[in-house]
Amino acid sequence: MAQVLTDRHCVICGIPVDAECFDVSGVVGSELRGIELDGEPLDFFTDFGVSLPEPLPRRGEQKILASFQLHPQYCGVLTYFAQFTDLYAIDNSRIQTPGFEWLILQNGKPIFPYTRLEMIINPWAYNCLPISIRLDENAKVEFVIRNRSIKDEDLEKSTDGSTEKSPRYPIRVFGGRLVGRYWYNEVFGGRVR
């Protein structure tokens, strides 16, 4: 305990005791609209003046679900990530996301072993397995979803005469969350007080 007080670092993990936290999240997709509350239609976006999430990525594209940029001369650690799909929210056995892959990137490069995940391994709203991935000084960490093989027309609604048909691909919303800690790297001199 005395070492923690004099060093200002945790004796177990080495992280400074005054490290800051980050917690960022986001979604892509279009089916978050049009629910009913007390029998009245409610649109969270237009009714409350909130911007719509981006649409699902087209074939060969990727979209950023969550992103955090460390300050210059700061380093950190990624401690948790979470994944969400609207299909998983309905049925917890639907963990696979065929045709889409999840990636966690640091400065644009995949972080091993979280490359090309094709299923939900850390579901949103569950206290899942923590991780400990060191982030470089001034790193940008991103959680992205990439469409590897689903055709654009399978992501869009279609019409059959006067009837509107749902998209063929069953997942309409993807969400991601990143949680971690960051601190001033004393290698750059002095201490931030």
C-alpha positions as CSV (number, residue, x, y, z in Angstrom):
1,M,0.0,0.0,0.0
2,A,2.8,2.4,0.8
3,Q,4.2,1.8,-2.7
4,V,0.9,2.9,-4.3
5,L,1.0,6.1,-2.3
6,T,4.6,7.0,-3.1
7,D,4.7,5.8,-6.7
8,R,1.2,6.8,-7.7
9,H,0.9,3.6,-9.7
10,C,-1.1,0.4,-8.9
11,V,1.3,-2.3,-7.7
12,I,-0.6,-4.9,-9.6
13,C,-1.2,-3.4,-13.1
14,G,1.1,-0.4,-13.1
15,I,-1.6,2.0,-14.2
16,P,-1.4,5.4,-12.5
17,V,-4.0,5.8,-9.7
18,D,-5.2,9.0,-11.3
19,A,-5.9,7.5,-14.7
20,E,-9.0,8.8,-16.6
21,C,-11.7,6.6,-18.1
22,F,-13.3,6.6,-21.5
23,D,-16.6,5.0,-22.5
24,V,-17.7,5.5,-26.1
25,S,-20.5,3.7,-28.1
26,G,-22.5,4.0,-31.3
27,V,-24.8,2.2,-33.7
28,V,-25.4,2.0,-37.4
29,G,-28.6,0.9,-39.0
30,S,-32.2,2.0,-39.7
31,E,-34.6,0.0,-37.6
32,L,-34.3,2.0,-34.4
33,R,-37.2,4.1,-35.6
34,G,-41.0,3.7,-35.5
35,I,-41.9,2.2,-32.2
36,E,-45.2,2.8,-30.3
37,L,-45.6,4.2,-26.8
38,D,-49.1,4.1,-25.4
39,G,-50.5,3.3,-28.8
40,E,-48.9,6.4,-30.4
41,P,-46.1,6.2,-32.9
42,L,-42.8,7.5,-31.6
43,D,-39.7,8.3,-33.5
44,F,-36.7,8.9,-31.2
45,F,-34.8,10.8,-33.8
46,T,-37.3,13.2,-35.4
47,D,-39.4,13.7,-32.3
48,F,-36.4,14.7,-30.2
49,G,-34.3,16.4,-32.9
50,V,-31.5,13.7,-32.8
51,S,-29.5,12.9,-35.9
52,L,-30.2,9.5,-37.5
53,P,-27.5,6.8,-37.3
54,E,-25.7,6.0,-40.4
55,P,-27.1,3.2,-42.6
56,L,-25.5,-0.3,-42.6
57,P,-22.3,-0.4,-44.6
58,R,-22.5,-1.4,-48.2
59,R,-20.6,-4.4,-49.5
60,G,-16.9,-3.8,-49.1
61,E,-17.4,-0.8,-46.8
62,Q,-17.0,-0.5,-43.1
63,K,-18.6,1.9,-40.5
64,I,-17.2,3.1,-37.2
65,L,-19.3,2.1,-34.3
66,A,-17.2,3.7,-31.6
67,S,-14.0,5.7,-31.6
68,F,-11.7,7.3,-29.0
69,Q,-8.5,9.4,-29.6
70,L,-5.9,9.6,-26.9
71,H,-4.3,13.0,-26.3
72,P,-0.7,13.5,-27.4
73,Q,1.7,12.2,-24.7
74,Y,-1.0,10.0,-23.2
75,C,-1.2,6.2,-23.4
76,G,-3.8,3.8,-22.1
77,V,-5.4,0.4,-22.0
78,L,-8.6,-0.9,-23.6
79,T,-10.4,-2.8,-20.8
80,Y,-13.8,-3.8,-22.3
81,F,-15.8,-3.9,-25.6
82,A,-19.4,-4.9,-26.2
83,Q,-21.3,-5.8,-29.3
84,F,-25.0,-5.4,-30.2
85,T,-27.4,-6.4,-32.9
86,D,-31.2,-6.0,-33.0
87,L,-31.5,-9.8,-33.8
88,Y,-29.5,-10.8,-30.7
89,A,-31.7,-8.5,-28.6
90,I,-34.7,-10.6,-29.7
91,D,-33.1,-14.0,-29.5
92,N,-29.8,-14.5,-27.5
93,S,-29.0,-17.6,-29.6
94,R,-28.4,-15.4,-32.7
95,I,-24.8,-14.6,-32.0
96,Q,-23.5,-15.0,-35.6
97,T,-23.3,-12.1,-38.0
98,P,-22.7,-13.8,-41.4
99,G,-21.2,-11.6,-44.0
100,F,-20.2,-8.9,-41.5
101,E,-17.1,-8.8,-39.4
102,W,-16.3,-6.8,-36.3
103,L,-12.8,-5.3,-35.9
104,I,-11.1,-3.3,-33.1
105,L,-8.4,-1.1,-34.6
106,Q,-5.6,0.9,-33.1
107,N,-4.2,3.6,-35.4
108,G,-6.0,1.9,-38.3
109,K,-4.5,-1.6,-37.7
110,P,-6.4,-4.6,-36.2
111,I,-5.7,-5.4,-32.6
112,F,-5.0,-9.1,-32.2
113,P,-6.9,-11.3,-31.3
114,Y,-9.9,-9.1,-32.1
115,T,-9.6,-9.3,-35.9
116,R,-12.4,-10.6,-38.1
117,L,-14.8,-11.6,-35.5
118,E,-17.9,-13.0,-37.2
119,M,-20.1,-13.4,-34.1
120,I,-21.0,-11.7,-30.9
121,I,-18.5,-12.7,-28.2
122,N,-19.1,-9.9,-25.7
123,P,-22.8,-9.0,-25.8
124,W,-23.9,-5.5,-24.9
125,A,-25.6,-5.2,-21.4
126,Y,-23.9,-8.2,-20.0
127,N,-20.9,-8.0,-17.7
128,C,-18.6,-10.1,-20.0
129,L,-15.0,-10.9,-20.0
130,P,-12.7,-8.0,-19.4
131,I,-9.6,-7.5,-21.6
132,S,-6.4,-5.6,-21.2
133,I,-4.9,-4.3,-24.4
134,R,-2.2,-1.6,-24.1
135,L,-2.8,1.5,-26.3
136,D,0.1,3.3,-27.7
137,E,0.8,7.0,-27.0
138,N,-1.7,9.2,-28.9
139,A,-3.5,6.2,-30.2
140,K,-6.8,6.2,-32.0
141,V,-8.9,3.2,-31.1
142,E,-11.9,2.3,-33.2
143,F,-14.6,-0.4,-33.2
144,V,-15.8,-1.0,-36.7
145,I,-18.3,-3.3,-38.5
146,R,-17.3,-4.3,-42.1
147,N,-19.6,-5.8,-44.7
148,R,-17.6,-8.5,-46.4
149,S,-20.2,-10.2,-48.6
150,I,-23.8,-9.1,-48.1
151,K,-25.2,-7.6,-51.4
152,D,-26.6,-4.0,-51.2
153,E,-30.0,-5.1,-52.4
154,D,-30.3,-7.6,-49.5
155,L,-29.9,-4.7,-47.0
156,E,-32.7,-2.6,-48.5
157,K,-36.4,-2.8,-48.3
158,S,-38.1,-3.7,-51.6
159,T,-41.6,-3.3,-53.0
160,D,-43.7,-6.0,-54.6
161,G,-46.4,-3.9,-56.3
162,S,-48.0,-1.9,-53.5
163,T,-46.6,-4.1,-50.7
164,E,-43.3,-3.1,-49.0
165,K,-41.1,-6.1,-48.1
166,S,-38.5,-6.2,-45.4
167,P,-34.9,-6.5,-46.3
168,R,-33.6,-10.1,-46.9
169,Y,-30.7,-9.7,-44.4
170,P,-32.2,-10.1,-40.9
171,I,-29.8,-7.9,-38.9
172,R,-30.8,-4.2,-39.2
173,V,-28.8,-2.6,-36.4
174,F,-25.2,-3.1,-35.2
175,G,-23.8,-1.4,-32.1
176,G,-20.4,-1.3,-30.4
177,R,-18.9,0.0,-27.2
178,L,-15.3,0.6,-26.1
179,V,-14.3,1.2,-22.5
180,G,-10.8,1.9,-21.2
181,R,-8.4,4.1,-19.2
182,Y,-5.8,6.6,-20.2
183,W,-3.1,8.6,-18.5
184,Y,-0.3,11.0,-19.0
185,N,2.9,9.2,-19.9
186,E,5.6,10.5,-17.5
187,V,8.3,9.6,-20.0
188,F,7.5,13.0,-21.6
189,G,8.6,14.8,-18.4
190,G,6.9,16.2,-15.4
191,R,3.6,15.2,-13.9
192,V,0.1,16.6,-14.7
193,R,-1.5,17.8,-11.5
